[in-house]
């Protein structure tokens, strides 16, 4: 299992950490005054959110090809549907509010439904990949798996709103870091 290189660590950990940092500036509510910042923040996040799916996929594919495919499909579903949330509730709603247009309820309704599908897919991809890590690293990976799954659930519930959405992103990163260390420390010949 080749999960110890710096590129792997960056690919797995950088997306949630960068999203957390950007999330620190997320307005608590979409108001007229915050609308341009809301819109622009989601434009910045649009190419970052899909990168969250890379971590589970890299981990799972290195353990078991079947789980690699499962996490790839779930990651793809997440990337598509969570991007819809970001585009609708972030970019479109921010633009509508900034331009003082109506229709926010409709946009937020669709965004929420589509984002929920993406969030559930991300949670599933995280669970599948964490299961792969547990399979090869054993109980020493369990804390990381639980923290990462807790972060994925928190992301589903809190998006990237400070403080809990930001904490969720950091939990995802911390959980993956723990699991990567657990894989690295497994006994020779294990997995």
VENDALIN-V451235 format. One record per residue. N is the residue number from 0. SS is DSSP state (~ for helix, > for strand, _ for the rest). OMEGA is omega as a letter, one per 30 degrees, with the letter a starting at -180 (NA if undefined). D_FIRST is the distance of its C-alpha to the first C-alpha in Angstrom with 2 decimals. Layout:
n: <N N>
ss: <SS SS>
omega: <OMEGA OMEGA>
d_first: <D_FIRST D_FIRST>
This chain:
n: <0 1 2 3 4 5 6 7 8 9 10 11 12 13 14 15 16 17 18 19 20 21 22 23 24 25 26 27 28 29 30 31 32 33 34 35 36 37 38 39 40 41 42 43 44 45 46 47 48 49 50 51 52 53 54 55 56 57 58 59 60 61 62 63 64 65 66 67 68 69 70 71 72 73 74 75 76 77 78 79 80 81 82 83 84 85 86 87 88 89 90 91 92 93 94 95 96 97 98 99 100 101 102 103 104 105 106 107 108 109 110 111 112 113 114 115 116 117 118 119 120 121 122 123 124 125 126 127 128 129 130 131 132 133 134 135 136 137 138 139 140 141 142 143 144 145 146 147 148 149 150 151 152 153 154 155 156 157 158 159 160 161 162 163 164 165 166 167 168 169 170 171 172 173 174 175 176 177 178 179 180 181 182 183 184 185 186 187 188 189 190>
ss: <_ _ _ _ _ ~ ~ ~ ~ ~ ~ ~ ~ ~ ~ ~ ~ ~ ~ ~ ~ ~ ~ _ _ _ _ _ _ _ _ _ _ _ ~ ~ ~ ~ ~ ~ ~ ~ ~ ~ ~ ~ ~ ~ ~ _ _ ~ ~ ~ ~ ~ ~ ~ ~ ~ ~ ~ ~ _ ~ ~ ~ ~ ~ ~ ~ ~ ~ ~ ~ ~ ~ ~ ~ ~ ~ ~ ~ ~ ~ ~ ~ ~ ~ ~ ~ ~ ~ ~ ~ ~ ~ ~ _ _ _ _ _ ~ ~ ~ ~ ~ ~ ~ ~ ~ ~ ~ ~ ~ ~ ~ ~ ~ ~ ~ ~ ~ ~ ~ ~ ~ ~ ~ ~ ~ ~ ~ ~ ~ ~ ~ ~ ~ ~ ~ ~ ~ ~ ~ ~ ~ ~ ~ ~ ~ ~ ~ ~ ~ ~ ~ _ _ _ _ _ ~ ~ ~ ~ ~ ~ ~ ~ ~ ~ ~ ~ ~ ~ ~ ~ ~ ~ ~ ~ ~ _ _ _ _ _ _ _>
omega: <a a a a a l l l l a a a a a a l l l l l l a l a a l a a l l l a a a a l l a a l l l l a a l a a a a l a a a l a a a a a l l a a l l l l l a l l l l l l l a l a l l l l a a a a l a a a l l l a a l l l l l a a l a a l l a a a a l l l l a l l l l l l l l a a l l l l l a a a l a a l a l l l a l l l l l l l l l l a a a l l l f a l l l l l l l l a a l l l l a l l l l a a a a l l l l NA>
d_first: <0.00 3.80 5.88 8.35 10.70 14.13 14.17 11.41 13.42 16.54 15.63 14.75 17.54 20.31 21.57 22.49 23.90 25.98 27.17 28.18 30.15 31.89 32.47 34.49 37.17 37.27 40.86 41.42 43.79 44.71 48.14 50.31 49.74 45.93 45.68 44.97 42.27 40.78 40.75 39.40 36.61 35.36 35.61 33.29 30.86 30.95 28.27 26.18 25.91 23.94 21.21 20.40 18.82 16.14 14.17 13.90 13.19 10.31 8.62 9.90 9.27 5.50 6.35 9.71 11.78 14.88 13.85 12.75 16.34 17.84 16.58 17.59 21.02 21.45 20.49 23.04 25.64 25.11 25.47 28.61 30.37 29.58 30.75 33.93 34.43 34.02 36.39 38.98 39.11 38.13 39.50 42.25 43.49 43.58 45.48 47.86 48.61 49.07 51.45 53.12 52.45 52.24 49.70 47.18 47.20 46.31 43.52 42.01 42.33 40.41 37.83 37.25 36.88 34.44 32.43 32.18 30.56 27.99 27.40 26.94 24.41 22.43 22.70 21.47 18.43 17.66 18.30 16.11 13.02 14.03 14.44 10.89 9.92 12.89 11.91 8.93 10.51 14.04 17.19 16.19 14.53 17.79 19.84 17.45 17.23 21.03 21.69 19.67 21.43 24.67 24.26 23.68 26.78 28.70 27.95 29.41 32.44 33.07 31.73 31.57 35.00 35.38 34.90 32.82 31.08 30.11 29.00 26.88 25.03 24.52 23.34 20.69 19.51 19.87 18.03 14.95 15.27 15.58 12.53 10.38 12.25 11.85 8.07 8.82 11.71 10.60 12.34 11.29 10.69 9.97 7.92>
